[in-house]
Every structure is written in structure tokens, then in C-alpha cells.
Amino acid sequence: MLVLFDHGTPKGLARALSGHTIQTAQAKGWDTLSNGALLNAAEEAGFELLLTTDRRIRSQHNLRARRIALVVLTGSTKWSRVRQHADRIAAAVASATPGSYFEVEIPFEPKPGRG
């Protein structure tokens, strides 16, 4: 799957998504685009999924008509927290279908018993 990381997505997450092709909005020169323009550019370029931290994107756009799926990380975007939930994020990416939307909550505090 061709996956686009929005500017807030921790780049280290790419290691948890082996088997997918990862590119960043910044590398494509898209990091200053509005959400609608970013979705349009990503779809036109053949991206199948946008991984973002922007929760507003769902309320701003009708995703049902989109070919691109969205996975949104909510809560902490700190890599030390995100990496503890890499399996859940990878599962959300793997189950994404065109126009689908998933939120993966990343707690600000570690789970009990985890660093």
C-alpha cells in the first residue's frame, strides 16, 4: 500500500509498516497544503492511505467519496508513546479500505506495567 505521512506523523513509524511504501508530505512538498488540497494531491498521486494527526480532517471533508483511506493518531504524537502502539497502528493501516477512517488513540501516559 502506498502511504502518505502528514507532517505530524512520527517518521519512526515507517519501520512498523514494513511491506508498505511510505512517503512524507514534506518530501513531496505538500506540507503546507490545506487538508482538502492534500487529500486531492495524494489521491491524484495514487496514495491509498493518509496517516495524520489532524483530527479535524474528518469533519472538514466527506470521506465516503474519497479513494484514499485515513488513519488518524489522536492523543500523544511523541515517538516514545507512539511506538508502544505500533502494532495497533499497523493493524488499522492493514484493514483500511478506500474512504475508510480509523482513529488510533495514543495515551499521553504509559499503560500500567509499560515504560
PyRosetta script that sets phi, psi and omega in degrees:
from pyrosetta import init, pose_from_sequence

init()
pose = pose_from_sequence("MLVLFDHGTPKGLARALSGHTIQTAQAKGWDTLSNGALLNAAEEAGFELLLTTDRRIRSQHNLRARRIALVVLTGSTKWSRVRQHADRIAAAVASATPGSYFEVEIPFEPKPGRG")
pose.set_psi(1, 140.0)
pose.set_omega(1, 177.7)
pose.set_phi(2, -90.5)
pose.set_psi(2, 115.0)
pose.set_omega(2, -172.2)
pose.set_phi(3, -115.8)
pose.set_psi(3, 134.2)
pose.set_omega(3, 176.0)
pose.set_phi(4, -107.3)
pose.set_psi(4, 125.6)
pose.set_omega(4, 174.1)
pose.set_phi(5, -91.7)
pose.set_psi(5, 123.3)
pose.set_omega(5, 173.7)
pose.set_phi(6, -72.6)
pose.set_psi(6, 169.7)
pose.set_omega(6, -172.3)
pose.set_phi(7, -59.8)
pose.set_psi(7, -25.9)
pose.set_omega(7, -178.2)
pose.set_phi(8, -89.2)
pose.set_psi(8, -6.8)
pose.set_omega(8, -177.0)
pose.set_phi(9, -77.5)
pose.set_psi(9, 125.0)
pose.set_omega(9, 179.5)
pose.set_phi(10, -60.6)
pose.set_psi(10, 126.7)
pose.set_omega(10, -176.9)
pose.set_phi(11, -64.1)
pose.set_psi(11, -26.6)
pose.set_omega(11, 179.0)
pose.set_phi(12, -61.0)
pose.set_psi(12, -20.3)
pose.set_omega(12, -179.6)
pose.set_phi(13, -65.3)
pose.set_psi(13, -20.9)
pose.set_omega(13, 179.6)
pose.set_phi(14, -57.3)
pose.set_psi(14, -33.9)
pose.set_omega(14, 179.7)
pose.set_phi(15, -64.1)
pose.set_psi(15, -30.6)
pose.set_omega(15, -179.9)
pose.set_phi(16, -79.9)
pose.set_psi(16, -9.6)
pose.set_omega(16, -177.8)
pose.set_phi(17, -112.6)
pose.set_psi(17, 39.1)
pose.set_omega(17, 178.6)
pose.set_phi(18, -60.5)
pose.set_psi(18, 146.4)
pose.set_omega(18, -175.6)
pose.set_phi(19, 94.6)
pose.set_psi(19, -9.6)
pose.set_omega(19, 176.1)
pose.set_phi(20, -113.8)
pose.set_psi(20, 154.0)
pose.set_omega(20, 175.4)
pose.set_phi(21, -96.1)
pose.set_psi(21, 121.5)
pose.set_omega(21, -175.1)
pose.set_phi(22, -110.3)
pose.set_psi(22, 132.0)
pose.set_omega(22, 170.2)
pose.set_phi(23, -133.0)
pose.set_psi(23, 157.3)
pose.set_omega(23, 179.6)
pose.set_phi(24, -107.7)
pose.set_psi(24, 150.2)
pose.set_omega(24, 176.5)
pose.set_phi(25, -60.5)
pose.set_psi(25, -36.8)
pose.set_omega(25, 180.0)
pose.set_phi(26, -62.7)
pose.set_psi(26, -45.6)
pose.set_omega(26, -179.6)
pose.set_phi(27, -64.2)
pose.set_psi(27, -29.4)
pose.set_omega(27, 179.1)
pose.set_phi(28, -84.1)
pose.set_psi(28, -7.0)
pose.set_omega(28, -176.7)
pose.set_phi(29, 78.9)
pose.set_psi(29, 20.8)
pose.set_omega(29, -175.8)
pose.set_phi(30, -105.2)
pose.set_psi(30, 6.4)
pose.set_omega(30, -172.6)
pose.set_phi(31, -70.1)
pose.set_psi(31, -10.8)
pose.set_omega(31, 177.7)
pose.set_phi(32, -106.5)
pose.set_psi(32, 2.3)
pose.set_omega(32, -179.6)
pose.set_phi(33, -72.1)
pose.set_psi(33, 147.9)
pose.set_omega(33, 172.1)
pose.set_phi(34, -66.8)
pose.set_psi(34, 164.3)
pose.set_omega(34, -178.3)
pose.set_phi(35, -56.5)
pose.set_psi(35, -44.9)
pose.set_omega(35, -179.6)
pose.set_phi(36, -63.0)
pose.set_psi(36, -44.8)
pose.set_omega(36, 178.9)
pose.set_phi(37, -65.3)
pose.set_psi(37, -37.3)
pose.set_omega(37, 178.6)
pose.set_phi(38, -65.1)
pose.set_psi(38, -45.7)
pose.set_omega(38, 178.0)
pose.set_phi(39, -60.8)
pose.set_psi(39, -43.4)
pose.set_omega(39, 179.2)
pose.set_phi(40, -62.8)
pose.set_psi(40, -47.1)
pose.set_omega(40, -179.4)
pose.set_phi(41, -62.5)
pose.set_psi(41, -42.6)
pose.set_omega(41, -179.0)
pose.set_phi(42, -63.9)
pose.set_psi(42, -44.6)
pose.set_omega(42, 178.7)
pose.set_phi(43, -63.6)
pose.set_psi(43, -44.0)
pose.set_omega(43, -179.9)
pose.set_phi(44, -62.3)
pose.set_psi(44, -30.8)
pose.set_omega(44, -180.0)
pose.set_phi(45, -86.0)
pose.set_psi(45, -1.1)
pose.set_omega(45, 176.2)
pose.set_phi(46, 90.4)
pose.set_psi(46, 11.5)
pose.set_omega(46, 177.3)
pose.set_phi(47, -68.6)
pose.set_psi(47, 140.7)
pose.set_omega(47, -179.0)
pose.set_phi(48, -99.6)
pose.set_psi(48, -20.0)
pose.set_omega(48, -176.6)
pose.set_phi(49, -150.1)
pose.set_psi(49, 139.7)
pose.set_omega(49, 172.7)
pose.set_phi(50, -110.9)
pose.set_psi(50, 124.0)
pose.set_omega(50, 175.7)
pose.set_phi(51, -104.0)
pose.set_psi(51, 117.5)
pose.set_omega(51, -171.3)
pose.set_phi(52, -140.0)
pose.set_psi(52, 168.8)
pose.set_omega(52, 173.8)
pose.set_phi(53, -112.5)
pose.set_psi(53, 5.7)
pose.set_omega(53, -175.7)
pose.set_phi(54, -90.8)
pose.set_psi(54, 100.0)
pose.set_omega(54, -178.6)
pose.set_phi(55, -69.9)
pose.set_psi(55, -21.5)
pose.set_omega(55, -177.1)
pose.set_phi(56, -69.3)
pose.set_psi(56, -20.1)
pose.set_omega(56, -173.5)
pose.set_phi(57, -59.1)
pose.set_psi(57, -33.8)
pose.set_omega(57, -178.6)
pose.set_phi(58, -67.1)
pose.set_psi(58, -41.4)
pose.set_omega(58, -177.9)
pose.set_phi(59, -78.6)
pose.set_psi(59, -17.3)
pose.set_omega(59, -178.0)
pose.set_phi(60, -87.7)
pose.set_psi(60, -19.7)
pose.set_omega(60, -171.5)
pose.set_phi(61, -140.9)
pose.set_psi(61, 143.6)
pose.set_omega(61, 174.1)
pose.set_phi(62, -79.2)
pose.set_psi(62, 109.4)
pose.set_omega(62, -175.3)
pose.set_phi(63, -84.2)
pose.set_psi(63, -18.5)
pose.set_omega(63, -178.0)
pose.set_phi(64, -61.7)
pose.set_psi(64, -31.5)
pose.set_omega(64, -179.3)
pose.set_phi(65, -85.2)
pose.set_psi(65, -1.3)
pose.set_omega(65, -176.3)
pose.set_phi(66, -88.4)
pose.set_psi(66, 151.8)
pose.set_omega(66, 173.4)
pose.set_phi(67, -90.3)
pose.set_psi(67, -16.7)
pose.set_omega(67, -176.5)
pose.set_phi(68, -94.7)
pose.set_psi(68, 141.5)
pose.set_omega(68, 175.3)
pose.set_phi(69, -93.3)
pose.set_psi(69, 156.0)
pose.set_omega(69, 177.4)
pose.set_phi(70, -124.1)
pose.set_psi(70, 136.0)
pose.set_omega(70, 168.4)
pose.set_phi(71, -122.6)
pose.set_psi(71, 122.6)
pose.set_omega(71, -176.0)
pose.set_phi(72, -113.4)
pose.set_psi(72, 125.6)
pose.set_omega(72, 174.8)
pose.set_phi(73, -87.3)
pose.set_psi(73, 123.7)
pose.set_omega(73, 178.7)
pose.set_phi(74, -114.4)
pose.set_psi(74, 155.7)
pose.set_omega(74, -178.0)
pose.set_phi(75, 89.1)
pose.set_psi(75, -133.8)
pose.set_omega(75, -176.8)
pose.set_phi(76, -75.4)
pose.set_psi(76, 140.0)
pose.set_omega(76, 172.6)
pose.set_phi(77, -112.6)
pose.set_psi(77, 10.0)
pose.set_omega(77, 178.4)
pose.set_phi(78, -68.9)
pose.set_psi(78, 128.4)
pose.set_omega(78, -174.4)
pose.set_phi(79, -55.2)
pose.set_psi(79, -38.7)
pose.set_omega(79, -179.3)
pose.set_phi(80, -60.9)
pose.set_psi(80, -27.3)
pose.set_omega(80, 176.7)
pose.set_phi(81, -88.2)
pose.set_psi(81, -45.0)
pose.set_omega(81, -176.7)
pose.set_phi(82, -59.9)
pose.set_psi(82, -42.8)
pose.set_omega(82, -176.2)
pose.set_phi(83, -62.8)
pose.set_psi(83, -24.3)
pose.set_omega(83, 177.1)
pose.set_phi(84, -70.6)
pose.set_psi(84, -15.7)
pose.set_omega(84, -177.7)
pose.set_phi(85, -117.4)
pose.set_psi(85, 18.1)
pose.set_omega(85, -177.2)
pose.set_phi(86, -59.4)
pose.set_psi(86, -36.2)
pose.set_omega(86, 179.4)
pose.set_phi(87, -64.7)
pose.set_psi(87, -40.8)
pose.set_omega(87, 178.4)
pose.set_phi(88, -66.2)
pose.set_psi(88, -39.2)
pose.set_omega(88, 179.0)
pose.set_phi(89, -66.6)
pose.set_psi(89, -45.0)
pose.set_omega(89, 178.7)
pose.set_phi(90, -60.6)
pose.set_psi(90, -38.9)
pose.set_omega(90, 178.3)
pose.set_phi(91, -65.2)
pose.set_psi(91, -40.6)
pose.set_omega(91, 178.1)
pose.set_phi(92, -63.8)
pose.set_psi(92, -41.5)
pose.set_omega(92, 178.3)
pose.set_phi(93, -63.9)
pose.set_psi(93, -45.3)
pose.set_omega(93, -177.4)
pose.set_phi(94, -64.1)
pose.set_psi(94, -30.9)
pose.set_omega(94, -177.5)
pose.set_phi(95, -93.2)
pose.set_psi(95, -0.4)
pose.set_omega(95, -178.1)
pose.set_phi(96, -68.0)
pose.set_psi(96, 143.0)
pose.set_omega(96, 176.1)
pose.set_phi(97, -130.2)
pose.set_psi(97, 161.6)
pose.set_omega(97, -178.7)
pose.set_phi(98, -51.4)
pose.set_psi(98, 127.7)
pose.set_omega(98, 179.2)
pose.set_phi(99, 82.1)
pose.set_psi(99, -1.3)
pose.set_omega(99, -179.0)
pose.set_phi(100, -79.1)
pose.set_psi(100, 161.5)
pose.set_omega(100, -178.3)
pose.set_phi(101, -139.7)
pose.set_psi(101, 126.6)
pose.set_omega(101, 175.8)
pose.set_phi(102, -130.5)
pose.set_psi(102, 141.3)
pose.set_omega(102, 170.2)
pose.set_phi(103, -111.7)
pose.set_psi(103, 135.8)
pose.set_omega(103, 175.0)
pose.set_phi(104, -117.7)
pose.set_psi(104, 112.8)
pose.set_omega(104, -178.9)
pose.set_phi(105, -77.8)
pose.set_psi(105, 127.6)
pose.set_omega(105, 176.8)
pose.set_phi(106, -112.0)
pose.set_psi(106, 104.9)
pose.set_omega(106, -177.9)
pose.set_phi(107, -61.2)
pose.set_psi(107, 146.2)
pose.set_omega(107, 176.8)
pose.set_phi(108, -72.3)
pose.set_psi(108, -28.8)
pose.set_omega(108, 178.9)
pose.set_phi(109, -104.2)
pose.set_psi(109, 147.6)
pose.set_omega(109, 178.2)
pose.set_phi(110, -67.6)
pose.set_psi(110, 153.6)
pose.set_omega(110, 174.6)
pose.set_phi(111, -65.4)
pose.set_psi(111, 148.2)
pose.set_omega(111, 177.1)
pose.set_phi(112, -55.7)
pose.set_psi(112, 133.7)
pose.set_omega(112, 179.3)
pose.set_phi(113, 87.1)
pose.set_psi(113, -1.5)
pose.set_omega(113, 179.2)
pose.set_phi(114, -122.0)
pose.set_psi(114, 143.9)
pose.set_omega(114, -178.5)
pose.set_phi(115, -66.1)
pose.dump_pdb("model.pdb")
